[in-house]
């Protein structure tokens, strides 16, 4: 099982590349990423593809629900649960 804090830190590194507004300030694991225009359908897809590659995951179609991946914390929890 993956370490949640380590996964969360890795997720933040990637999200800062996709969402420039996250580069400043302290990261908030519960911040709803849907508040950022960059986290549109293409942004979500980029993050999901990255998750699969970075953590050697396969996310089944039935789990491709934005609510499951809408905060950094939820993304990290998904990785921890499926690693």
N, C-alpha and C positions, 0 to 999 in steps of 0.2 A: 504494500500500500504506500502511496506517495505521501510525502509530508506536505500538509496543507499550506503552511507558511511559505515553503520553498516554491510550491506551485503558484501561489498567489503572487509572489515576487516576480516569477517568470511571466505570468499573465500581465502584470502591470507593465513590464518592459515592453511587451508587444502592444498593449493598448495605448501606450504613450506614442508609439509609432503611428498608429491608426488615428488616434484622437489627440491632436496637439494641445487641447485645453487641459489634458491630464498631466502635462509636463511640469506644470507649476503646482506647488502646494503638496500637502500630504495626501497620499493615496487613501481613498475611502472604499473599503471592500463592499459596502452596501449602496454605493452610488448607482442610480439607475442609468445605464449607458444609453438608453433610448432618449435621454435629454440632449444628447449631442447629435448634430446633423450628420456627422461622419459615421454614426452607427445606424445607418440605413440598411436596406436589404443587402446591398453590396458589402458594406462594412461588416455586417453580421456574417455573411458568407466567408469573407476573408478571414475573420477570426476563427470560424469553425474549421476551415481548411487548415489553418495554422495549428489549431488544437490537435487535429488528427495527426498531422505530421510531427509536431513537437513532442507529443506524448504517446505516439504509436497507438492511437485510438481509432476505432471505427464507430461513428455516431450513426445509429440506425435512423432511417427516415422518420419513423414514428416518434423519435425523441428530438427531432429538429423543430423545437418550439421556442420562440424567442424568449418567453417567460422563464425558461430553464437556463438561459444564458444572458440575462439582462443586467446582471451586476458582476463585478469581478469576483466577489465571494461565491456566487452561484456557479460561475465558470470553474473556479478552483474546486468547489465541492464536487462538481460533476467529474472532474479529472480524478480526484482522490477516490471517489466511489467506483470508477471504472478502470482503475489502473491495477 
